[in-house]
Amino acid sequence: MAEMTQRGNMALRYWRTRRGLSLAELARAAGVSKATLFYWEHGQVSPLMRTLRKVAGALEVPVTALMDPYAAGSPDEEAG
């Protein structure tokens, strides 16, 4: 579970920065708090499924892309 959480943290930060969004901008677009996203990115919380759906929608990625950075266009795939 810890590995999935760490991957999710990496995935959130990857997609957020790839879209050129700050935490505040993504929070507004997804309708969640900035603190929620901050704690998620820093591995202090695991998001609820409804939060995953909101953030995925705001980032225009599948939910699975936020659960694992190796899904749906990972940083490693694009770098290689």
Residue pairs with C-beta under 8 A, 6 or more apart in sequence:
4 67
4 68
5 43
5 46
6 43
7 67
7 68
7 69
7 70
8 40
8 46
8 47
8 66
8 67
8 68
9 40
9 41
9 42
9 43
10 69
10 75
11 65
11 66
11 67
11 68
11 69
11 71
11 74
12 37
12 40
12 41
12 55
12 66
13 41
14 69
14 74
14 75
15 59
15 61
15 65
15 66
16 23
16 26
16 37
16 41
16 59
19 26
19 59
19 60
21 29
21 59
23 34
23 37
23 38
23 41
24 34
26 37
26 55
26 58
26 59
27 33
27 34
27 36
27 37
29 58
30 37
30 51
30 54
30 55
30 57
30 58
30 59
31 54
31 58
32 51
32 54
32 55
36 45
36 47
36 51
37 55
39 45
40 46
40 47
40 51
47 55
47 66
49 63
52 63
52 66
52 67
53 63
55 66
56 62
56 63
56 65
56 66
59 65
59 66
61 72
61 73
62 71
62 72
64 71
64 72
65 71
65 72
65 73
68 74
69 75
69 76
70 76
70 77
